[in-house]
Amino acid sequence: MARKKADTGNTIIVNKKARFDFFIEETFESGIELKGWEVKSLRDKRVHLREAYVVMKDGEAWLLGSHITPLPTASTHVTADPIRTRRLLLHRREIDRLTGAVDREGYTVVPLKLYWKKERAKLEIGLAKGKKQHDKRASSRERDWQREKARFLKRG
């Protein structure tokens, strides 16, 4: 019997490295300000979030380090900058909450997932604390144990 592929639905990309490197305390959904060629590239899933991070500056949230590769058929009169800084669209109280946590409590804000919601691109960002090396080993050990336990229970 062949395994079914998980239906990703409207998901464009998931940043798996973020969950490996950070403890995610809280998640937020934000809109992202894009240009036309970027939307076309997102539909073709030409985006990387691995090196991306979020900066809180002047009362706004900005996405830095994300790379959206322009399509070769992009318009000739537009100069495409694949690593430009993109503004995130959040409510004021969410921005204040994130800014306070980053400034006072030593948290960082990382992008977790990029997806479509009602024909709009949304970015899930997480308020995160960095993991140490021993935390990563413990997470790996726990994941391996859960996998072994599932095998044992499956056999009966």
C-alpha positions as CSV (number, residue, x, y, z in Angstrom):
1,M,0.0,0.0,0.0
2,A,1.5,3.3,-1.0
3,R,1.7,6.1,1.4
4,K,-0.5,9.2,0.8
5,K,1.3,12.5,0.5
6,A,0.4,15.0,3.0
7,D,-1.9,17.7,1.4
8,T,0.0,21.0,1.9
9,G,-3.1,22.9,0.7
10,N,-2.3,26.6,0.5
11,T,1.2,26.3,2.1
12,I,3.9,27.9,0.1
13,I,6.9,27.2,2.3
14,V,7.7,26.1,5.9
15,N,10.8,27.2,7.7
16,K,11.8,23.9,9.4
17,K,15.1,25.3,10.6
18,A,13.3,27.8,12.8
19,R,11.7,25.1,14.9
20,F,15.0,23.3,15.2
21,D,16.9,26.4,16.3
22,F,14.3,28.1,18.5
23,F,11.6,27.4,21.1
24,I,8.5,29.1,19.6
25,E,6.5,30.7,22.5
26,E,3.8,32.4,20.5
27,T,2.7,32.7,16.8
28,F,1.2,35.6,14.9
29,E,-0.3,35.8,11.4
30,S,0.8,38.8,9.4
31,G,0.2,40.1,5.9
32,I,3.2,40.8,3.7
33,E,3.6,43.8,1.4
34,L,4.6,42.4,-2.0
35,K,5.1,43.6,-5.6
36,G,3.4,42.0,-8.6
37,W,6.4,40.0,-9.7
38,E,6.9,38.7,-6.2
39,V,3.3,37.3,-6.1
40,K,3.9,35.5,-9.3
41,S,7.1,34.0,-7.9
42,L,5.3,32.9,-4.8
43,R,2.7,31.1,-6.9
44,D,5.6,29.2,-8.4
45,K,7.0,28.6,-4.9
46,R,10.3,30.4,-5.6
47,V,11.0,31.6,-2.1
48,H,13.5,30.8,0.7
49,L,13.0,31.6,4.4
50,R,15.8,29.8,6.0
51,E,18.1,32.8,6.5
52,A,15.2,35.3,7.1
53,Y,14.4,37.2,10.2
54,V,12.0,39.9,11.4
55,V,13.2,43.3,12.7
56,M,11.1,45.8,14.6
57,K,12.0,49.3,13.6
58,D,10.1,52.7,13.9
59,G,6.9,51.0,15.0
60,E,6.8,48.6,12.0
61,A,7.8,45.1,11.4
62,W,10.2,44.3,8.5
63,L,11.1,41.0,6.9
64,L,14.8,40.8,6.1
65,G,16.9,38.1,4.4
66,S,14.1,36.3,2.6
67,H,14.9,35.5,-1.0
68,I,12.1,35.6,-3.7
69,T,13.6,34.5,-7.0
70,P,12.1,36.5,-9.9
71,L,10.6,34.5,-12.7
72,P,12.4,34.6,-16.0
73,T,9.3,35.9,-17.7
74,A,9.1,38.9,-15.3
75,S,8.4,42.3,-16.9
76,T,11.3,43.9,-18.6
77,H,10.6,47.4,-17.2
78,V,10.8,46.3,-13.6
79,T,14.1,45.8,-11.8
80,A,13.6,42.8,-9.5
81,D,15.4,42.9,-6.2
82,P,15.1,39.3,-4.8
83,I,16.3,40.2,-1.3
84,R,14.6,43.5,-0.7
85,T,13.2,44.4,2.8
86,R,9.5,43.7,2.9
87,R,7.0,45.3,5.3
88,L,4.8,43.1,7.5
89,L,1.3,44.1,8.1
90,L,0.3,43.6,11.8
91,H,-2.1,45.3,14.2
92,R,-0.6,48.0,16.4
93,R,-1.0,46.0,19.6
94,E,0.7,43.0,18.0
95,I,3.6,45.2,17.0
96,D,3.8,46.6,20.5
97,R,3.8,43.2,22.1
98,L,6.6,41.9,19.8
99,T,8.7,45.1,20.2
100,G,8.4,44.8,24.0
101,A,9.4,41.1,24.0
102,V,12.3,41.7,21.7
103,D,13.6,44.7,23.6
104,R,13.1,43.7,27.2
105,E,12.9,39.9,27.4
106,G,15.6,38.8,24.9
107,Y,13.2,37.2,22.4
108,T,13.6,37.2,18.7
109,V,11.0,37.1,15.9
110,V,11.4,34.5,13.2
111,P,9.3,33.6,10.1
112,L,7.8,30.1,10.3
113,K,5.5,29.6,7.4
114,L,4.3,31.4,4.2
115,Y,0.9,30.5,2.9
116,W,-2.1,31.7,0.9
117,K,-5.3,32.7,2.8
118,K,-8.2,34.1,0.7
119,E,-6.0,34.9,-2.2
120,R,-3.6,36.8,0.0
121,A,-0.1,35.9,1.0
122,K,0.3,35.5,4.8
123,L,3.4,35.0,6.9
124,E,3.2,33.1,10.2
125,I,5.9,34.6,12.5
126,G,6.9,33.3,15.9
127,L,8.1,34.9,19.1
128,A,11.1,32.7,19.9
129,K,13.9,32.0,22.3
130,G,17.1,30.5,21.0
131,K,18.0,26.8,21.8
132,K,21.4,25.8,23.1
133,Q,23.2,22.7,21.7
134,H,22.0,20.4,24.6
135,D,18.4,21.5,24.0
136,K,18.7,20.5,20.3
137,R,20.0,17.1,21.4
138,A,17.2,16.6,23.9
139,S,14.6,17.5,21.2
140,S,16.2,15.0,18.8
141,R,16.2,12.3,21.5
142,E,12.5,13.0,22.3
143,R,11.6,12.9,18.6
144,D,13.4,9.5,18.2
145,W,11.7,8.1,21.2
146,Q,8.3,9.1,19.9
147,R,9.1,7.4,16.6
148,E,10.2,4.2,18.3
149,K,7.1,4.2,20.6
150,A,4.9,4.5,17.6
151,R,6.6,1.5,16.0
152,F,6.2,-0.6,19.1
153,L,2.5,0.2,19.4
154,K,2.0,-0.5,15.7
155,R,3.4,-4.0,16.0
156,G,1.2,-4.7,19.0
